[in-house]
Amino acid sequence: MTAALRGLYAITPADNLLPRLSALVAMALEGGVRLVQYRNKFAPPPLRRAQAAELVRICRASGACLIVNDDVDLALQVGADGVHLGKDDGDAGAARQALGPGRILGVSCYDNLDRAETAAAAGADYIAVGSVFASATKPEATRASLAVLAEAKRRFRLPVAAIGGITLQNAAQVLAAGADMVAVITDLFDTMDISGRAAAYGRLFEDTQ
């Protein structure tokens, strides 16, 4: 499963219309995405469960992994492949214990290498660093330099996901700094050709092999 921790990491937009969200993710999968994070902080719990369960189904059909943002219980309920925790989303060690060894645990570390150290010690499978660039999704987000990203990769030897304001035009900078994954929302799902954009990101990683 850790083989999925490289490449384009597709983060879903907060779309409450289940058929549309499924169609968007299906197009990303057609373009080669193998890691999807379901993220919708505003949907009511029954809708979150329905959306997460459907995304698990379509990801499995494509050989991709589905990570649930923030919610260990939901991830376990729908049989997702893992969970991603931010700073206000619970303890990484407790999440690791609940998930067991077979599921993925990701932790947002922002620009904080001490937090990354704690996550690594708790058994995280990957750490996320950012916002690397200005983010339209989170304009108030803490910024993290490429130097922080490079140091996180060197020090902890875990897959590192770069997040925040990443586009096809600037992604090469984060790959050069050592990122294993680029987490993208807007530059993937707001494009006219989602499948084509996903494939273009995939080619960036082919070039770094």
N, C-alpha and C positions, 0 to 999 in steps of 0.2 A: 504493500500500500504506500510505503514511503517513496516508491518510484514516481508517484503522482506529484511529489513535492518539488517540481521543477516546471518552469514554463509560465504560461499565462494563468493567473488565478482570477477567475471571473467572479466578481461580487455582484449579486443581484440588485437591481434598483428596487425601491420600495413601491411596488406596484400591487395594489390590492385586488386586481382582476386576475384571477387564477389562470384562465385560458391564455391571456396575453403574456403573463409571466412565463408560463410553460413554453409558449412559442418562442419567446426571446431566448430562453436558455437552450432550447432545442437548436436554434440557429448557431449559438456559440459552440455547442457540442459538435455540430456538423463541421465547424471550422477547426476542430481539433482540440478544443478545451478538454482537459482531463481533471480539473479541480474547480469546483463551484462552491461558493459560499452563499447560503441563503441568509439574507439580511433584510429584515423588515421590522423595525422597532415600533411601528405604530399600528399594525394590524391587530385586531382582537384575537385572543388565543385560539378559538376554533378555526379561524382563517389561517393563522400561522401553522397550525397542525396540518390542515389540508394542503397548504402550499408546500410545506416541507416534505410531506409524504409523497406528493406528486413529483417533486423534484428528485427525491431519492429514486423513484421508479424510472424516470427518464434518464437520469445519470447512470444507473445500473445498466440500462439497455444499451448505453453507449460506452460502457467500460470506464466511466468516470466516477470520481468520488464527490460526495456531497457533504460539506461541512456546514453546521448550523452556527450562526452567530449568537453568542451570549447565553445560550440556554441548554445546559447539559441535559435536563429532564426531557426537553423536546427532542434533542438528538437521539436519546435512548428510546423514546416512545416511537419514533418513526423509523428506527433502524439506520440512522445516518452514519456516515463513516467517521464522524468526529465533530469537534466543537472548537470554536474560536472565542477566546475570552479577551475582553478589554479590561481596563483598570478598575471598573466598577462592577464587574460581572462574576465575582466570586474568586475563590482561592484555586490556584492552579493545581496544587497538590491534591485537594479534595476532588477536583475534576478528573485528574489522572486516575485516582482510585475508583471513581464511579465509572469511568469509561473503560477501565481495564487496559490490558496491553495491546489489544487488537484494533483500537480506534485512534484516530489522529487528534492530538491536542496542539492547538496553536495559541500563541499569546502575543498580544500587542505590547510592544515595549517602547514605542514612541521614540524619544531620543535618550532613553534612560538605560544605560548599560547595567546598572545595578538591578533594575527590574529584569533585564534579560538574563542576568546571572541567576536570579531567583527562579525564573521560569525554567531555565535549563536544569537546575537542581531538582525541580519538582517533576521533571520528566516530560517537558514539552517536546514535541516532535519538530516544531519550527517556531521561529520568532518573527514578528513583523516589526519593521522599522519605518517610521514616517510620522508626519507627512513630509515626503522627500521634496515635493514641489507644492506650490500653492494649489489648494484643492477647492473646486467648486462645490463638492459635496459637503466638505467640512472646512469652510473658510477660516474658522477660528482655531483649527487644529494646530497643535505644537509642531514646529518644523524640526526635522532631523537632517543633518548634513550627510553627504555621501561619505565623509570620513567616519561618521558614527556607524553607518552601515558597514563599511569595510572593517572597522574594528570589531563589530559584533560577529561578523563572519569569521574573522581570524581567531577571536578569543573563544568562542563557544562551539565552533565546528558543528553547528546545526544549520539546516536549510534556513535561509533568510528570505522573507517576503518583503519587498519594498512596496509601500503604499502611499498614495497621496499625489494627485495631480499628474499621474503618469500617462503619457501619450505615446503613440508610435514614434513620434519625433524625438522624444527625450529618453525613451526606454533604454537605449544603448548606454547611456551614462550610468544607469543603475546596474546594468549587467557588468559593465567594466569595473564597478566598485565592488562586485562580488555577489550581487543578488542572485538567488536561485529562482525566484518567482517575482513576477510583477502583478500586483493586485490592482485590478482596473474595473471601474464601473462605467463612468461617463464615456470614455473614449472607445468603449466596446459597445455598450447598449444604446447609446444615442446616435450611432452611425446608421447610414442607410443600408449598408451591407455588413451585418453582424458576422456572418460566417466568413466573409472575405477578410474582415478586420482581424478576427481571431486567427485565421491562417497566416496573416502578415506578422502578427506577434510570434507565432510559432516559428516562422522562418528566422526571426532574430535569434532564437535559441539554437536553431540548427547551425547558425553561423558561429556560435560560441563553443561548439563541441570540440 
